[in-house]
Amino acid sequence: MAFLVSMVVNRMVNKSEYEPRVSILIAAHNEEEHIQKTIENKLSLQYSDQNLEIIVISDGSDDNTDSIVEEYESRGVKLLKQYPRSGKTAALNMAVPITHGEIIVFSDANSLYESDAIKVLVQNFSDPTVGYVTGKMIYVNSGDSPIGDGCTAYMKYENVLRRIETRLGSVVGVDGGIDAVRKNLYETMNPDQLPDFVLPLHVVERGYRVVYEPQAVLREHTLKDSGDEYKMRVRVSLRALWALSDMRSLLSFKKHRLFAWQLWSHKVLRYMSFVFLIGAYLSNLFLWGENVFYKLFFVVQNTVLFSAVMYPSIEKKGYKLRVLNLMRYFVVINLASAYAFLKFIFRQKQVTWTPRKG
């Protein structure tokens, strides 16, 4: 549906050569394994050194993260320490006021950019209607893990949606590892709020566009274990539900029309998909004897569930089937959404996060 609407509504981004001062913020907690490679990556970007500021915010790290970052202070990298550990959002709130850039770029501690990523990302800001830009996440499944296949397929789907939504006006989902915002549009957020969801919504609320730049490429390794992916999805889903609650004014069709429709269809209904899946399963169970269609569909549903449960055992025997990988991933992310919704109903929040283990 979004694709069909985008054939009529096609808002181009008027990009041109543009090189403002940029501040890259990297929030890190116990990232001694990745932080050196990430800093080296940022220092090697194709962007003027005079216009590039790199700040690492160590969120209560008690490993060697801080000492590794301090080795780069002579090359202009700044280290901020946040104690006690308070989470990524609090870290960004602390860092943004002391930045010198017109544009703030948010990077994860394990995010590796293509050399021209910042250059092509900020060109979008030459269009005065643009307030926030997100790049293209590419997952690298180096271990050829089943859950990694699911991550990769999911991200490809998201990137297609973001292309379409940019043509409509604004995207409703971004990648926290390669995002940029005009500094004057940054708003201090509550520590429990998801910055790469709430902040873009604030930008839209203020009348600016949030757009996708497919040429600004970020590569990250996928998670290797379904348990790690499940925990990450629970955290992201829970914080997204709270973000939707905090920013519920944007869900009003009277005020926002097109963007409200995007938000409902892309986010609300996605996080609530488990409700429809349960409803479809129970309906097919009760309608088993009514029609052969219901029998066939019920068999398909049970095949997906059975495959998700049994695939780890099948894989151990040496059989790797991509279709079964995707079935398992589908079940994992919907179970995560269901559990996150229960936590949301019971008013639970999550402020701190555990670094990805990809």
HELIX and SHEET records of a PDB file:
HELIX    1   1 ALA A    2  SER A    6  1                                   5    
HELIX    2   2 ILE A   35  LEU A   43  1                                   9    
HELIX    3   3 ASP A   49  ASN A   51  5                                   3    
HELIX    4   4 THR A   65  GLU A   70  1                                   6    
HELIX    5   5 GLU A   73  ARG A   75  5                                   3    
HELIX    6   6 LYS A   88  ALA A   95  1                                   8    
HELIX    7   7 VAL A   96  ILE A   98  5                                   3    
HELIX    8   8 ALA A  117  VAL A  122  1                                   6    
HELIX    9   9 GLN A  123  SER A  126  5                                   4    
HELIX   10  10 PRO A  146  LEU A  168  1                                  23    
HELIX   11  11 LYS A  183  LEU A  185  5                                   3    
HELIX   12  12 PRO A  195  GLU A  205  1                                  11    
HELIX   13  13 SER A  226  ASP A  246  1                                  21    
HELIX   14  14 ARG A  248  LEU A  251  5                                   4    
HELIX   15  15 PHE A  253  HIS A  256  1                                   4    
HELIX   16  16 LEU A  258  LEU A  263  1                                   6    
HELIX   17  17 TRP A  264  VAL A  268  3                                   5    
HELIX   18  18 LEU A  269  TYR A  271  1                                   3    
HELIX   19  19 SER A  273  PHE A  286  1                                  14    
HELIX   20  20 VAL A  292  LYS A  316  1                                  25    
HELIX   21  21 ARG A  322  ILE A  345  1                                  24    
SHEET    1   A 8 LYS A  78  GLN A  82  0                                        
SHEET    2   A 8 LEU A  52  ASP A  59  1                                        
SHEET    3   A 8 VAL A  22  ALA A  28  1                                        
SHEET    4   A 8 ILE A 103  SER A 107  1                                        
SHEET    5   A 8 ASP A 179  ARG A 182 -1                                        
SHEET    6   A 8 VAL A 130  VAL A 140 -1                                        
SHEET    7   A 8 ARG A 209  HIS A 221  1                                        
SHEET    8   A 8 LEU A 112  TYR A 113 -1                                        
END                                                                             
